[in-house]
């Protein structure tokens, strides 16, 4: 699914950048994207997908931790702990908030 969304986004960017329709068509596309992105249903769907992703990642982390145990090198364990602490503080990998 992730690759499909990336392909669609790339296709849209290519169209916008390569179109010969001019500024009027660009403004029309920009307005449509803004309307869709501000739609409450779209925002709710995006937030629920993000929440589901966080829950699945947490479950995967727990199951992998149970299987791998202490066989992970210290450098990897330290990196995972630091990422986990950062996410618990409300920041993602880029140092921004998870809102």
MOPAC internal coordinates of N, CA, C and O (Angstrom, degrees):
PM7 1SCF
backbone

  N    0.0000 0     0.00 0     0.00 0    0    0    0
  C    1.4458 1     0.00 0     0.00 0    1    0    0
  C    1.5247 1   110.34 1     0.00 0    2    1    0
  O    1.2310 1   120.77 1   140.45 1    3    2    1
  N    1.3290 1   116.13 1   -39.55 1    3    2    1
  C    1.4533 1   120.41 1  -178.20 1    5    3    2
  C    1.5214 1   110.72 1   -61.63 1    6    5    3
  O    1.2310 1   120.90 1   137.69 1    7    6    5
  N    1.3337 1   115.88 1   -42.31 1    7    6    5
  C    1.4584 1   120.05 1  -178.97 1    9    7    6
  C    1.5279 1   111.56 1   -69.40 1   10    9    7
  O    1.2310 1   120.84 1   147.04 1   11   10    9
  N    1.3159 1   115.99 1   -32.96 1   11   10    9
  C    1.4578 1   119.76 1   178.17 1   13   11   10
  C    1.5274 1   110.02 1   -65.91 1   14   13   11
  O    1.2310 1   120.58 1   136.52 1   15   14   13
  N    1.3295 1   116.49 1   -43.48 1   15   14   13
  C    1.4653 1   120.09 1   178.89 1   17   15   14
  C    1.5287 1   110.88 1   -65.11 1   18   17   15
  O    1.2310 1   120.57 1   140.21 1   19   18   17
  N    1.3293 1   116.51 1   -39.79 1   19   18   17
  C    1.4595 1   119.52 1   178.37 1   21   19   18
  C    1.5323 1   110.30 1   -64.94 1   22   21   19
  O    1.2310 1   120.12 1   140.78 1   23   22   21
  N    1.3113 1   117.38 1   -39.22 1   23   22   21
  C    1.4634 1   120.53 1   178.63 1   25   23   22
  C    1.5233 1   110.49 1   -64.22 1   26   25   23
  O    1.2310 1   120.35 1   135.82 1   27   26   25
  N    1.3318 1   116.94 1   -44.18 1   27   26   25
  C    1.4619 1   120.68 1  -179.63 1   29   27   26
  C    1.5281 1   110.32 1   -64.15 1   30   29   27
  O    1.2310 1   120.48 1   138.12 1   31   30   29
  N    1.3356 1   116.68 1   -41.88 1   31   30   29
  C    1.4662 1   119.76 1   178.36 1   33   31   30
  C    1.5236 1   110.50 1   -63.81 1   34   33   31
  O    1.2310 1   120.01 1   138.47 1   35   34   33
  N    1.3172 1   117.58 1   -41.53 1   35   34   33
  C    1.4623 1   121.17 1   177.53 1   37   35   34
  C    1.5133 1   112.03 1   -64.19 1   38   37   35
  O    1.2310 1   121.19 1   140.26 1   39   38   37
  N    1.3210 1   115.33 1   -39.74 1   39   38   37
  C    1.4579 1   120.11 1   178.05 1   41   39   38
  C    1.5293 1   110.70 1   -63.26 1   42   41   39
  O    1.2310 1   120.67 1   136.72 1   43   42   41
  N    1.3226 1   116.33 1   -43.28 1   43   42   41
  C    1.4612 1   120.73 1   179.41 1   45   43   42
  C    1.5320 1   110.81 1   -64.29 1   46   45   43
  O    1.2310 1   120.55 1   136.35 1   47   46   45
  N    1.3274 1   116.56 1   -43.65 1   47   46   45
  C    1.4660 1   119.86 1   178.67 1   49   47   46
  C    1.5229 1   110.84 1   -63.31 1   50   49   47
  O    1.2310 1   120.44 1   138.15 1   51   50   49
  N    1.3178 1   116.77 1   -41.85 1   51   50   49
  C    1.4537 1   120.53 1   177.96 1   53   51   50
  C    1.5090 1   112.18 1   -61.80 1   54   53   51
  O    1.2310 1   121.14 1   140.43 1   55   54   53
  N    1.3162 1   115.43 1   -39.57 1   55   54   53
  C    1.4586 1   119.10 1   178.73 1   57   55   54
  C    1.5233 1   110.83 1   -64.91 1   58   57   55
  O    1.2310 1   121.30 1   132.69 1   59   58   57
  N    1.3298 1   115.11 1   -47.31 1   59   58   57
  C    1.4652 1   119.05 1  -177.76 1   61   59   58
  C    1.5256 1   110.67 1   -63.43 1   62   61   59
  O    1.2310 1   120.63 1   136.90 1   63   62   61
  N    1.3288 1   116.41 1   -43.10 1   63   62   61
  C    1.4541 1   119.40 1  -178.27 1   65   63   62
  C    1.5256 1   112.74 1   -73.50 1   66   65   63
  O    1.2310 1   120.17 1   149.50 1   67   66   65
  N    1.3300 1   117.28 1   -30.50 1   67   66   65
  C    1.4408 1   119.87 1  -175.09 1   69   67   66
  C    1.5147 1   115.09 1   -99.82 1   70   69   67
  O    1.2310 1   120.25 1   179.15 1   71   70   69
  N    1.2959 1   117.12 1    -0.85 1   71   70   69
  C    1.4630 1   119.60 1  -176.35 1   73   71   70
  C    1.5235 1   111.62 1   -71.15 1   74   73   71
  O    1.2310 1   121.78 1   -30.40 1   75   74   73
  N    1.3050 1   114.20 1   149.60 1   75   74   73
  C    1.4581 1   120.15 1   176.49 1   77   75   74
  C    1.5295 1   109.85 1  -108.37 1   78   77   75
  O    1.2310 1   121.12 1  -166.89 1   79   78   77
  N    1.3333 1   115.46 1    13.11 1   79   78   77
  C    1.4558 1   119.59 1  -177.60 1   81   79   78
  C    1.5211 1   112.20 1   -74.91 1   82   81   79
  O    1.2310 1   120.23 1   161.51 1   83   82   81
  N    1.3160 1   117.17 1   -18.49 1   83   82   81
  C    1.4523 1   119.86 1   175.86 1   85   83   82
  C    1.5161 1   113.70 1    95.13 1   86   85   83
  O    1.2310 1   122.32 1     4.64 1   87   86   85
  N    1.2982 1   113.16 1  -175.36 1   87   86   85
  C    1.4632 1   121.99 1  -174.64 1   89   87   86
  C    1.5288 1   112.06 1   -64.28 1   90   89   87
  O    1.2310 1   119.98 1   144.55 1   91   90   89
  N    1.3110 1   117.65 1   -35.45 1   91   90   89
  C    1.4663 1   121.50 1  -177.71 1   93   91   90
  C    1.5253 1   110.61 1   -61.13 1   94   93   91
  O    1.2310 1   119.92 1   134.31 1   95   94   93
  N    1.3139 1   117.75 1   -45.69 1   95   94   93
  C    1.4606 1   121.68 1   179.27 1   97   95   94
  C    1.5295 1   110.76 1   -66.67 1   98   97   95
  O    1.2310 1   120.59 1   141.10 1   99   98   97
  N    1.3261 1   116.47 1   -38.90 1   99   98   97
  C    1.4609 1   120.87 1   177.10 1  101   99   98
  C    1.5250 1   111.03 1   -60.21 1  102  101   99
  O    1.2310 1   120.09 1   133.75 1  103  102  101
  N    1.3146 1   117.44 1   -46.25 1  103  102  101
  C    1.4615 1   121.31 1   179.16 1  105  103  102
  C    1.5273 1   111.03 1   -63.96 1  106  105  103
  O    1.2310 1   120.28 1   142.76 1  107  106  105
  N    1.3255 1   117.07 1   -37.24 1  107  106  105
  C    1.4606 1   120.82 1   178.03 1  109  107  106
  C    1.5361 1   110.15 1   -64.29 1  110  109  107
  O    1.2310 1   119.94 1   135.40 1  111  110  109
  N    1.3246 1   117.71 1   -44.60 1  111  110  109
  C    1.4619 1   121.28 1   177.96 1  113  111  110
  C    1.5272 1   111.43 1   -63.93 1  114  113  111
  O    1.2310 1   120.77 1   137.70 1  115  114  113
  N    1.3230 1   116.14 1   -42.30 1  115  114  113
  C    1.4608 1   121.19 1   179.56 1  117  115  114
  C    1.5260 1   110.89 1   -60.85 1  118  117  115
  O    1.2310 1   120.52 1   137.52 1  119  118  117
  N    1.3246 1   116.61 1   -42.48 1  119  118  117
  C    1.4637 1   121.24 1   179.00 1  121  119  118
  C    1.5291 1   110.79 1   -64.56 1  122  121  119
  O    1.2310 1   120.23 1   139.44 1  123  122  121
  N    1.3290 1   117.16 1   -40.56 1  123  122  121
  C    1.4610 1   121.11 1   179.52 1  125  123  122
  C    1.5263 1   111.18 1   -64.53 1  126  125  123
  O    1.2310 1   120.55 1   136.75 1  127  126  125
  N    1.3223 1   116.56 1   -43.25 1  127  126  125
  C    1.4641 1   120.34 1   178.87 1  129  127  126
  C    1.5164 1   110.52 1   -63.73 1  130  129  127
  O    1.2310 1   120.23 1   139.05 1  131  130  129
  N    1.3129 1   117.17 1   -40.95 1  131  130  129
  C    1.4611 1   120.71 1   179.09 1  133  131  130
  C    1.5272 1   111.19 1   -63.04 1  134  133  131
  O    1.2310 1   120.45 1   137.32 1  135  134  133
  N    1.3324 1   116.75 1   -42.68 1  135  134  133
  C    1.4626 1   120.34 1   179.28 1  137  135  134
  C    1.5250 1   111.66 1   -64.11 1  138  137  135
  O    1.2310 1   120.49 1   137.92 1  139  138  137
  N    1.3126 1   116.67 1   -42.08 1  139  138  137
  C    1.4622 1   120.00 1   179.31 1  141  139  138
  C    1.5154 1   110.86 1   -66.07 1  142  141  139
  O    1.2310 1   120.40 1   136.67 1  143  142  141
  N    1.3263 1   116.83 1   -43.33 1  143  142  141
  C    1.4625 1   119.73 1  -177.55 1  145  143  142
  C    1.5279 1   112.38 1   -69.07 1  146  145  143
  O    1.2310 1   119.63 1   155.58 1  147  146  145
  N    1.3091 1   118.31 1   -24.42 1  147  146  145
  C    1.4583 1   120.90 1   179.12 1  149  147  146
  C    1.5220 1   112.97 1   -91.32 1  150  149  147
  O    1.2310 1   120.54 1   177.40 1  151  150  149
  N    1.3178 1   116.58 1    -2.60 1  151  150  149
  C    1.4530 1   121.33 1   178.98 1  153  151  150
  C    1.5360 1   108.98 1   -67.02 1  154  153  151
  O    1.2310 1   119.30 1   -53.18 1  155  154  153
  N    1.3409 1   118.95 1   126.82 1  155  154  153
  C    1.4631 1   120.81 1  -178.82 1  157  155  154
  C    1.5326 1   113.23 1   -59.12 1  158  157  155
  O    1.2310 1   119.82 1   145.40 1  159  158  157
  N    1.3099 1   117.94 1   -34.60 1  159  158  157
  C    1.4611 1   119.82 1   179.43 1  161  159  158
  C    1.5293 1   111.13 1   -64.99 1  162  161  159
  O    1.2310 1   120.62 1   139.41 1  163  162  161
  N    1.3235 1   116.42 1   -40.59 1  163  162  161
  C    1.4630 1   120.92 1   178.88 1  165  163  162
  C    1.5251 1   110.04 1   -67.45 1  166  165  163
  O    1.2310 1   120.49 1   137.39 1  167  166  165
  N    1.3085 1   116.67 1   -42.61 1  167  166  165
  C    1.4674 1   120.14 1   178.68 1  169  167  166
  C    1.5233 1   111.43 1   -62.93 1  170  169  167
  O    1.2310 1   120.35 1   137.27 1  171  170  169
  N    1.3377 1   116.94 1   -42.73 1  171  170  169
  C    1.4627 1   120.16 1   178.19 1  173  171  170
  C    1.5163 1   111.34 1   -63.94 1  174  173  171
  O    1.2310 1   120.16 1   138.46 1  175  174  173
  N    1.3307 1   117.31 1   -41.54 1  175  174  173
  C    1.4613 1   120.91 1   178.84 1  177  175  174
  C    1.5267 1   110.72 1   -63.45 1  178  177  175
  O    1.2310 1   120.19 1   138.24 1  179  178  177
  N    1.3153 1   117.24 1   -41.76 1  179  178  177
  C    1.4616 1   120.80 1   179.63 1  181  179  178
  C    1.5258 1   110.66 1   -65.21 1  182  181  179
  O    1.2310 1   120.30 1   137.88 1  183  182  181
  N    1.3123 1   117.04 1   -42.12 1  183  182  181
  C    1.4636 1   120.51 1   179.72 1  185  183  182
  C    1.5198 1   111.40 1   -67.20 1  186  185  183
  O    1.2310 1   120.01 1   139.02 1  187  186  185
  N    1.3311 1   117.59 1   -40.98 1  187  186  185
  C    1.4653 1   119.27 1   178.97 1  189  187  186
  C    1.5250 1   110.55 1   -67.61 1  190  189  187
  O    1.2310 1   119.65 1   144.45 1  191  190  189
  N    1.3325 1   118.26 1   -35.55 1  191  190  189
  C    1.4632 1   120.68 1   176.48 1  193  191  190
  C    1.5250 1   110.55 1   -65.55 1  194  193  191
  O    1.2310 1   120.33 1   139.32 1  195  194  193
  N    1.3181 1   116.97 1   -40.68 1  195  194  193
  C    1.4621 1   120.51 1   178.01 1  197  195  194
  C    1.5240 1   111.10 1   -64.83 1  198  197  195
  O    1.2310 1   120.50 1   137.95 1  199  198  197
  N    1.3241 1   116.65 1   -42.05 1  199  198  197
  C    1.4679 1   120.52 1   178.90 1  201  199  198
  C    1.5197 1   110.80 1   -64.28 1  202  201  199
  O    1.2310 1   120.32 1   136.75 1  203  202  201
  N    1.3282 1   116.99 1   -43.25 1  203  202  201
  C    1.4587 1   120.93 1   178.13 1  205  203  202
  C    1.5238 1   110.52 1   -61.94 1  206  205  203
  O    1.2310 1   120.42 1   139.08 1  207  206  205
  N    1.3124 1   116.81 1   -40.92 1  207  206  205
  C    1.4612 1   120.91 1   177.53 1  209  207  206
  C    1.5167 1   111.97 1   -61.70 1  210  209  207
  O    1.2310 1   120.27 1   138.20 1  211  210  209
  N    1.3258 1   117.09 1   -41.80 1  211  210  209
  C    1.4609 1   120.10 1   177.84 1  213  211  210
  C    1.5233 1   111.20 1   -64.38 1  214  213  211
  O    1.2310 1   120.22 1   139.88 1  215  214  213
  N    1.3359 1   117.18 1   -40.12 1  215  214  213
  C    1.4654 1   120.35 1   179.34 1  217  215  214
  C    1.5242 1   111.38 1   -65.71 1  218  217  215
  O    1.2310 1   120.60 1   136.19 1  219  218  217
  N    1.3269 1   116.45 1   -43.81 1  219  218  217
  C    1.4644 1   120.38 1   179.71 1  221  219  218
  C    1.5263 1   110.22 1   -64.71 1  222  221  219
  O    1.2310 1   120.31 1   139.16 1  223  222  221
  N    1.3208 1   117.02 1   -40.84 1  223  222  221
  C    1.4643 1   120.23 1   178.58 1  225  223  222
  C    1.5241 1   110.86 1   -63.02 1  226  225  223
  O    1.2310 1   120.33 1   141.17 1  227  226  225
  N    1.3235 1   116.98 1   -38.83 1  227  226  225
  C    1.4644 1   120.06 1   177.68 1  229  227  226
  C    1.5150 1   111.92 1   -64.81 1  230  229  227
  O    1.2310 1   120.35 1   137.71 1  231  230  229
  N    1.3367 1   116.94 1   -42.29 1  231  230  229
  C    1.4637 1   120.34 1   177.78 1  233  231  230
  C    1.5235 1   111.28 1   -64.94 1  234  233  231
  O    1.2310 1   120.64 1   139.45 1  235  234  233
  N    1.3300 1   116.38 1   -40.55 1  235  234  233
  C    1.4669 1   120.36 1   178.42 1  237  235  234
  C    1.5243 1   110.31 1   -63.99 1  238  237  235
  O    1.2310 1   120.50 1   138.93 1  239  238  237
  N    1.3121 1   116.64 1   -41.07 1  239  238  237
  C    1.4602 1   120.63 1   178.19 1  241  239  238
  C    1.5235 1   110.78 1   -59.91 1  242  241  239
  O    1.2310 1   120.33 1   135.14 1  243  242  241
  N    1.3220 1   116.98 1   -44.86 1  243  242  241
  C    1.4564 1   120.39 1  -179.38 1  245  243  242
  C    1.5214 1   111.95 1   -64.72 1  246  245  243
  O    1.2310 1   120.05 1   136.36 1  247  246  245
  N    1.3348 1   117.50 1   -43.64 1  247  246  245
  C    1.4607 1   119.77 1  -178.74 1  249  247  246
  C    1.5268 1   111.61 1   -68.33 1  250  249  247
  O    1.2310 1   119.96 1   141.26 1  251  250  249
  N    1.3397 1   117.69 1   -38.74 1  251  250  249
  C    1.4589 1   120.10 1   177.48 1  253  251  250
  C    1.5185 1   110.49 1   -68.34 1  254  253  251
  O    1.2310 1   120.09 1   140.89 1  255  254  253
  N    1.3187 1   117.42 1   -39.11 1  255  254  253
  C    1.4652 1   121.13 1   178.41 1  257  255  254
  C    1.5173 1   111.16 1   -61.42 1  258  257  255
  O    1.2310 1   120.66 1   140.41 1  259  258  257
  N    1.3258 1   116.34 1   -39.59 1  259  258  257
  C    1.4612 1   120.25 1  -179.64 1  261  259  258
  C    1.5252 1   111.17 1   -66.39 1  262  261  259
  O    1.2310 1   120.27 1   143.36 1  263  262  261
  N    1.3252 1   117.09 1   -36.64 1  263  262  261
  C    1.4613 1   120.96 1  -178.41 1  265  263  262
  C    1.5272 1   111.33 1   -78.40 1  266  265  263
  O    1.2310 1   120.40 1   134.64 1  267  266  265
  N    1.3162 1   116.83 1   -45.36 1  267  266  265
  C    1.4588 1   121.05 1  -174.32 1  269  267  266
  C    1.5195 1   111.45 1   -76.80 1  270  269  267
  O    1.2310 1   120.67 1   137.48 1  271  270  269
  N    1.3060 1   116.33 1   -42.52 1  271  270  269
  C    1.4616 1   120.65 1   177.40 1  273  271  270
  C    1.5132 1   112.55 1    64.69 1  274  273  271
  O    1.2310 1   121.06 1    50.05 1  275  274  273
  N    1.3323 1   115.58 1  -129.95 1  275  274  273
  C    1.4687 1   121.62 1  -176.20 1  277  275  274
  C    1.5176 1   113.48 1   -93.33 1  278  277  275
  O    1.2310 1   119.59 1  -166.66 1  279  278  277
  N    1.3122 1   118.39 1    13.34 1  279  278  277
  C    1.4632 1   121.11 1  -177.73 1  281  279  278
  C    1.5283 1   112.70 1   -84.76 1  282  281  279
  O    1.2310 1   119.79 1  -175.25 1  283  282  281
  N    1.3032 1   118.00 1     4.75 1  283  282  281
  C    1.4626 1   122.34 1  -179.52 1  285  283  282
  C    1.5327 1   108.53 1   -87.82 1  286  285  283
  O    1.2310 1   120.01 1   -43.67 1  287  286  285
  N    1.3329 1   117.58 1   136.33 1  287  286  285
  C    1.4742 1   119.33 1   176.63 1  289  287  286
  C    1.5264 1   111.08 1   -59.55 1  290  289  287
  O    1.2310 1   121.28 1   -28.08 1  291  290  289
  N    1.3287 1   115.16 1   151.92 1  291  290  289
  C    1.4663 1   120.35 1  -177.06 1  293  291  290
  C    1.5241 1   112.57 1   -59.23 1  294  293  291
  O    1.2310 1   119.66 1   143.37 1  295  294  293
  N    1.3260 1   118.25 1   -36.63 1  295  294  293
  C    1.4592 1   120.63 1  -178.59 1  297  295  294
  C    1.5276 1   111.15 1   -63.90 1  298  297  295
  O    1.2310 1   120.28 1   140.25 1  299  298  297
  N    1.3276 1   117.07 1   -39.75 1  299  298  297
  C    1.4637 1   121.07 1   178.86 1  301  299  298
  C    1.5246 1   110.07 1   -70.04 1  302  301  299
  O    1.2310 1   120.41 1   136.78 1  303  302  301
  N    1.3234 1   116.83 1   -43.22 1  303  302  301
  C    1.4690 1   120.66 1   179.49 1  305  303  302
  C    1.5267 1   110.61 1   -61.19 1  306  305  303
  O    1.2310 1   120.43 1   139.77 1  307  306  305
  N    1.3264 1   116.78 1   -40.23 1  307  306  305
  C    1.4670 1   120.30 1   179.15 1  309  307  306
  C    1.5292 1   110.71 1   -64.88 1  310  309  307
  O    1.2310 1   120.52 1   138.06 1  311  310  309
  N    1.3350 1   116.62 1   -41.94 1  311  310  309
  C    1.4663 1   120.41 1   179.86 1  313  311  310
  C    1.5254 1   111.07 1   -63.87 1  314  313  311
  O    1.2310 1   120.31 1   137.36 1  315  314  313
  N    1.3256 1   117.02 1   -42.64 1  315  314  313
  C    1.4653 1   121.22 1   179.19 1  317  315  314
  C    1.5185 1   110.49 1   -63.40 1  318  317  315
  O    1.2310 1   120.43 1   136.83 1  319  318  317
  N    1.3320 1   116.79 1   -43.17 1  319  318  317
  C    1.4644 1   119.62 1   178.34 1  321  319  318
  C    1.5210 1   111.86 1   -61.59 1  322  321  319
  O    1.2310 1   120.35 1   137.99 1  323  322  321
  N    1.3331 1   116.93 1   -42.01 1  323  322  321
  C    1.4633 1   119.29 1  -178.66 1  325  323  322
  C    1.5314 1   110.87 1   -67.24 1  326  325  323
  O    1.2310 1   120.11 1   141.69 1  327  326  325
  N    1.3347 1   117.40 1   -38.31 1  327  326  325
  C    1.4675 1   119.75 1   176.48 1  329  327  326
  C    1.5182 1   111.03 1   -66.26 1  330  329  327
  O    1.2310 1   120.81 1   141.07 1  331  330  329
  N    1.3159 1   116.06 1   -38.93 1  331  330  329
  C    1.4673 1   119.90 1   179.91 1  333  331  330
  C    1.5303 1   111.08 1   -65.08 1  334  333  331
  O    1.2310 1   120.59 1   137.25 1  335  334  333
  N    1.3321 1   116.48 1   -42.75 1  335  334  333
  C    1.4663 1   119.97 1   178.40 1  337  335  334
  C    1.5195 1   111.14 1   -63.93 1  338  337  335
  O    1.2310 1   120.64 1   140.10 1  339  338  337
  N    1.3082 1   116.39 1   -39.90 1  339  338  337
  C    1.4615 1   120.11 1   179.15 1  341  339  338
  C    1.5226 1   110.99 1   -63.15 1  342  341  339
  O    1.2310 1   120.39 1   138.20 1  343  342  341
  N    1.3425 1   116.85 1   -41.80 1  343  342  341
  C    1.4653 1   119.69 1  -179.29 1  345  343  342
  C    1.5292 1   110.78 1   -69.18 1  346  345  343
  O    1.2310 1   119.90 1   149.89 1  347  346  345
  N    1.3264 1   117.79 1   -30.11 1  347  346  345
  C    1.4623 1   119.98 1   177.69 1  349  347  346
  C    1.5206 1   111.39 1   -73.49 1  350  349  347
  O    1.2310 1   120.59 1   158.11 1  351  350  349
  N    1.3226 1   116.49 1   -21.89 1  351  350  349
  C    1.4646 1   120.84 1   176.81 1  353  351  350
  C    1.5176 1   112.48 1   -84.66 1  354  353  351
  O    1.2310 1   120.26 1  -176.76 1  355  354  353
  N    1.3415 1   117.11 1     3.24 1  355  354  353
  C    1.4541 1   120.33 1   177.00 1  357  355  354
  C    1.5119 1   114.47 1    89.08 1  358  357  355
  O    1.2310 1   119.88 1  -162.13 1  359  358  357
  N    1.3379 1   117.84 1    17.87 1  359  358  357
  C    1.4526 1   120.71 1   178.36 1  361  359  358
  C    1.5184 1   109.43 1  -121.20 1  362  361  359
  O    1.2310 1   120.87 1   -31.25 1  363  362  361
  N    1.3257 1   115.95 1   148.75 1  363  362  361
  C    1.4542 1   120.30 1   176.75 1  365  363  362
  C    1.5227 1   109.71 1   -95.97 1  366  365  363
  O    1.2310 1   120.10 1    10.73 1  367  366  365
  N    1.3262 1   117.41 1  -169.27 1  367  366  365
  C    1.4663 1   121.90 1  -177.54 1  369  367  366
  C    1.5198 1   113.29 1   -62.12 1  370  369  367
  O    1.2310 1   120.23 1   158.72 1  371  370  369
  N    1.3218 1   117.16 1   -21.28 1  371  370  369
  C    1.4617 1   120.70 1  -177.34 1  373  371  370
  C    1.5217 1   111.42 1   -94.53 1  374  373  371
  O    1.2310 1   119.80 1   179.93 1  375  374  373
  N    1.3239 1   117.98 1    -0.07 1  375  374  373
  C    1.4431 1   120.78 1  -179.97 1  377  375  374
  C    1.5125 1   113.89 1    82.71 1  378  377  375
  O    1.2310 1   120.97 1  -162.62 1  379  378  377
  N    1.3353 1   115.74 1    17.38 1  379  378  377
  C    1.4600 1   120.26 1   178.71 1  381  379  378
  C    1.5165 1   109.18 1  -108.76 1  382  381  379
  O    1.2310 1   120.43 1   -13.28 1  383  382  381
  N    1.3169 1   116.78 1   166.72 1  383  382  381
  C    1.4568 1   120.55 1  -178.44 1  385  383  382
  C    1.5212 1   110.91 1   -78.28 1  386  385  383
  O    1.2310 1   120.70 1   -27.45 1  387  386  385
  N    1.3166 1   116.27 1   152.55 1  387  386  385
  C    1.4617 1   122.58 1  -179.90 1  389  387  386
  C    1.5277 1   110.61 1   -91.87 1  390  389  387
  O    1.2310 1   120.65 1  -116.93 1  391  390  389
  N    1.3070 1   116.36 1    63.07 1  391  390  389
  C    1.4676 1   118.86 1   178.90 1  393  391  390
  C    1.4798 1   111.42 1  -112.88 1  394  393  391
  O    1.2310 1   120.10 1   180.00 1  395  394  393

